[in-house]
Amino acid sequence: MIGTTVTGKIKTITNPALSLNLFSAEDIQRLHTATLDIIENIGVRFPSPRALDIWQAHGASVDRATSIVKVPGQIIEQALKSAPPAYTLAARQPDQDLPLDGNHVYLGTDGCGVEIIDIQTGLRRRSALQDVADIARIADHLEEIAFHWVALSAQDCPPHSRGLHELAAVWENSTKHVQTESVYSEREARAAVEMAAAIAGGREALRKRPVLSIMQCTAPPLGHDGGSLEAALIVAEAGIPTGFMTMTAAMTTGPATLAGTLAVGNAEVISATALIQLAFPGAPVFYAAAQTASDPRSGVYTGGGPEDFLFGAATNILADYYNIPLSMGSFATGAKEANWQAGVENSLSTFMACVVMSDMLLGVGFLHGSRIWSYEQMLMDCEIYSLVHKMMQGIPVNQDTLALDAIRAVGPGGNFLSQKHTRQHMRDLFTPQYMDRRPYNIWEEKRDGAREWALARARQILTSHQPDSLDLSLSRELQQIIAAAEKEPSA
């Protein structure tokens, strides 16, 4: 079926009726060739002794003084061939598992912001661990959201173990899959693997059913973070799906042209992906991207615009070319509040990413370019996804949907409201939760709307929804793992 809702109350796009062709086969090949040229002749920075050792052992040119690696194209291409094209992201509840097979689009939250618009006061403040837990609880309830990113930074926790506290908070408040971008040191990565193994039921169980996946940001242009590389190698060895996200911005950390920025970002991602495959052939990996443009007037990150929408479609095509899943930055508007700008940017970015079947969409709930969390934006973003979900189903044409019997029964000048066919299909039509379809006079009297309704709904979910909690002994084990990690000296 098209666009069905899977078990476990998760809404996903499958077998789409719409499609988009952005590049010709020649365009894709030219992008790939340019990427290999960059990696082989310009190089990518890998500031990690372990990564440099791996590259050197496989025939790359390694400059230890600068950490710049130059890799022949055939080594990159051969390494990428061992990456699995499909695998499953596991959840605490198996009926919420997410097959990454190229035929599903799953929606997730975004991260890792540092501020939140308080759900009670409406005031902007620094984020804390309780916010991570609260957002996870609401996301657990929403059928549009299939998996978690750690949405906010737990700034009331120690910096060197913050990512672990965030993971525990999400697992305590949801049964869905967790993908974190907040573990970027070897010490934290080892502890995260321990925690995930405890949730899954052991190391071998984790390898078969990875309840955690980890994403690392690159350091554009053409660089990586040393701690992130070390962490990625640790989790990949444990069988945890690992991805690298480029956030190149046209004009600043990438060329002013979109094709040039794509080539730079692609070089960052596939070079790191190849590293993982050289170290652990067959390890589950994914492509990740959130490319944008810089504002020509100020040079700042835009977080929305036609370039973002095109990047969203283009990156999925590149991930398909390399035959690996994609975690794609969508939503994450640059708007400062939940307004028309947020609606336009998030609608178009989501549509473009969905129409090319990006496996994982990120960005729900954020304003100001992934800096400020907004509960009302979270709920309205889910409505945007529901709209796109409905559009992607297209228009099925068959004997039942053509409705000739109902048309004969009504005839010219009649009305279809009382027809059995109408009662059978009326719920197929999209019914919004936050779009205002009331008569004008009712709106004029109340003067409320989507933002008020979405915020009220978020408060209601937070008050009433109680996810399946972790066993008390398991909760204690997670805290013991975190406490042990906190005692280890920082690198």
C-alpha positions, 0 to 999 in steps of 0.5 A: 500500500502507499503511505501506510501507517506502520505498527507501533503508531508510527506514521511513515511514507512508503511506496510514494506516488510522486517522484523527482528527477533533479540530476541526470546520470551524467550530473551525478557522475560528475559530482562523484568524479569531482568528489574523488578528485578533492579527496585524492588531490586536495585531501581531507583532514583527519585529526585522529591518530587511529584514523591516520593509522588506518588510512596509512595501512590502506595505502593513503598518503598521510601527512602526520603534521597536518593530519591531511589525508589524500586517498586514491579514488579507487580505495574510496570506491572499493571501501564503499562497496562493503557498506550495507545498503539496508538494515534496521534501526531497532527500538525498545519495542520491536513493533517500532523498529525502522527498516532502512531499505530505501522505501521508507521516510521516517521523521525524527526530532532535531538537535542539539539546541541550547535554548528552549521556549519554556512550555509553561512561561513562554520565556526563552531560557537555557536547556536542561536535562528535564527538557530532554526528557519532556521532549522525548515523552511528547515525541514518544506519543506522536505517531508522526515521529518515528525516532529521536535525536537528542533535541537539546543539550543538558547544560545542567550536566557535566560537559564530559558526560552530558551526552550520556545523561541525554541518552538515558533521559530519552530511553527513560521516556520513550520506546522509540529508536534513539539517534544521538549527535552528542557523543563525540569522545572515545570515553563517552562512546565506550559508555554509550555502547555499554548503555545500548548493550544494557538496553538491547540485552547484551553486546551480541543482541545489540549487534543484531538489534541496534537500539542506538545510532550515532551521527557525527558532524564533519568540520567543514570545509574538508575536515573532521573532529578528532574526538568524533572520529574516535567515537565513530570507530568505537561504536562502529566496531560494536555494530552501532549504525554510524553516520557523518553529517556535512553542514557545509554552507555555500559561500563560507564553508563551501563554494558559492555555487551549489554544485561546489558545496555539494562536492565539498560536503560529499568529500567529507561524508564519503571519506569518513564513511570509507574510513569506517568500512576500511576499519570494519567492513560491513559496518552499518553506516549512513550518509547525513547532511544538513547543507545550507547557504550563507546569507550574502548580506551577513554571511550567517547560516540561513536555515532555510531557503531554496538552496536548502530545499535543493540540497535536501533532494540532491543529497538523497540522490548522492546517498542513493548513488553510494547505496547507503541510507540517508539522515537528512536535515529538514525543517530547522527553519531560520525563523525566530518564532512559529510564523509564516516563514517557519511554515514555508521553509519547513513545508518546502524542505520536507516536501523536497526531502520526502519526494526523493525518499530520504530515509530519515528526516530531522528538524522537528521542533526547532527555530532560529536554525536549530538553536531554539526549541519550540513545543508549538513548532514541534506539533505544527511540524508534525502537521506539515509532515502529515500533509506531505505524507498525504500528498505522497500517496498521490491519487489511487485510481481503481474501480472503488475510487472512481465511485461510478456507482455513487455518481449514478446514485446521486446524478446531476444536482444531487449531494454525496453526503448521504452516500455509503461510499462517502461514509466509507471514504470520508476518513481518507481525506486529510483532517488538520489539527492546527489549520484553521478551517472555522467560519470567519465569525467564530475565528473573529470571536475567539482570535486564537489559532494554531500556536495556541492549539499546538501548545495546549496539545503539547502540555496535555500530552506531557501531563497525560502520556506515560511511556513504558518505563525502563525496569528499575534495575536497568535504570540503575545500570545506566546510571552506574555506567554514566557514573563510571564514565564520569570518573575516567580522566578526560582525554 
